[in-house]
Amino acid sequence: MLAHLLWRRPERTLKRVLRSRVRPWTWTNGRRSEHGRPVRIGCASGFWGDTATSVPQLIHGGKLDFLVFDYLSEITMSLLTAAKSKAPNLGYAPDFVLAALAPSIRDIQQKGVRVVSNAGGVNPLACADAIREVVRKAGLDLKVAVVTGDDLTPQRSRLARVETADGPRALPEKLHSVNAYLGAGPIRRCLDLGADIVVTGRCVDSALALGPLMHAFGWREGDLDLLAAGSLAGHLIECGAQSTGGIFTDWHRVPDWDDIGFPVVECSSDGSFVLSKPPKTGGLVSFGTAAEQLVYEIGDPRRYVLPDVTCDFSHALIQEVPGVDGGAVRVSGAKGSAPPRDYKVCATYMDGFRATAVCPLGGPRAAEKARRTAESIVKRTRRIFKRLALEDFTDIHVQVLGAEDTYGAHAANKGAREAVLWLAACHKDKKALEVFAREIAPAGTGMAPGLCGIVGGRPRVSPILKPFFFYQPKSQVQIHIHVDGHLAESFSEAEAHTPHEEAPLPSDGEEVDLDLPSGPHCYRLEELAYTRSGDKGDSANIGVIARDPRLFPYLKKHLTSSAVEDYLLHLFPSGRRGAVTRYTLPGINALNFLLKDCLGGGGVASLRSDPQGKALAQMLLDLELDGLPDLAPLLG
């Protein structure tokens, strides 16, 4: 093979082999070879805390070229920032080094799998140091590259006033972190330099897969449709098992959660790809599981804005591939346009403190007892505050789990004999919440009978780190590539070829077929559709996918933005209207609803039990749509 390659392209092949130290045939991909072998990428982690059992299954059963790990979210960045403030060598995801890489590093090397991860968090250089120590102890010789430059904290003094989605704003005081969402270009560059393991700080999740595809196939900045296709591949696998049956609407059809398979995409140089999982693993890959992940955490599907490309997923197609163990789908149809001139930036800032008490109760009228207990604890604490000259709480949230409080006016089970009190509070002063935390336990002897204890003991007081999003010109962000502990390159990504970001497109989602038949029938949404919800800061989205294409016109007609807003009205600030926008994805016969300011602040800033909107889609499944004809023949 090497002789054949040298005969065809001697200079180019020798240079690449020497630079990468990778078997030469791993470079015979797409534009870099005559036969265009597809590239296989597996994702072993969808968040910080995901199971490490995914790594051996993908290494030994995935036939991979690249193994990627996604660890970061806005919440995770806040936690890592807090960790680094306590110790300068912390701030990355230690699970990646200790639980994922260390036990499998020899297998990774022997199979020639290259690794890409954003596990670096807010301290990617420290993460790389830890990885090199693992490599050294294993007696291996692997090149570790690091991408830095996403941390804009050193530029704080020059960021007094920044551009946000709502216009120019001043940066909040008490900034804790400032990180730009970098793209796939720096990852591609690390791989071009021969890195076996690439570690980044903050980047968009899909870049973990797009970077390797740009490297393997030679895709460049102007290949916008290809970049959009690679971004869609990355988007489908970035959350790990969510695309292989995890949190699927039809969860009862998904086998063997204990050994659920993690996703693998096999991508071709033309941008088409097949999503599957390792054979003989649990889980399920189907139209439904993939379509749910496609709509996860997106806004307008016509303009999914990433640093490398602006994607249009509205007409993407998902088709099941028959005869594949565990299922597989073929995905195509993503379109791309020019990327924005700016990076999106997430800053976190201190905004007081919080504490949460979780107390199970049993016996008759459990929910009523829980509410009176919460009311009494708050009243007692407020009396103490007055005596100590402390200000009042900035926010209180009382929720009774088991009484369906999250359903608002649609709660049906209010008389359970078991309930869990969720009592959360915010205050500007940490000492005030320490008083609050001490007043929880006395309820066990001086308030309601049947209070069983406090989950986790006395509530812990923790800082509230709120996100603040703004935009920073790419030309003002300096990116650094480090290889084996040394600075190799520094650059800024050009913006000259990209236009100013266009104004948001108007909603396209309210057009309906006025000639659709009606009737006397009523159906729960779960009978007609799959659903998936996710969060972006204080906003959330709910994707709704028709179970049969013939049901889609009925969903468009009856599941309006007003219907969704009315059903979930209790989630929005009091009196808020017009907070729901609907978009369509005709390619997969889906609707996407964007819900603004519905999560009580979102993430660690929210006092709710569901700060990331994970259950919103599940709640919507009970929405009843009436005035429909007999749809039984379409329900299967």
Helices and strands as residue ranges (DSSP letters): H 2-8, H 10-20, G 24-27, G 30-32, E 39-45, H 54-61, E 66-69, H 74-86, H 94-95, I 96-101, G 102-104, H 105-110, E 114-117, H 124-137, E 144-148, G 153-158, E 161-164, E 167-170, E 175-180, H 185-192, E 197-200, H 207-217, H 224-237, G 240-243, G 251-253, G 257-259, E 264-267, E 273-276, H 287-294, E 304-305, E 310-312, E 317-320, E 329-332, E 335-337, E 342-362, H 366-387, E 395-401, G 405-410, E 418-427, H 430-438, H 443-446, E 462-473, G 474-476, E 479-483, E 486-491, E 521-524, H 525-528, E 529-536, E 539-546, G 549-551, H 552-558, H 561-567, G 569-571, E 580-585, E 590-595, G 603-605, H 616-620, E 624-628, H 632-635
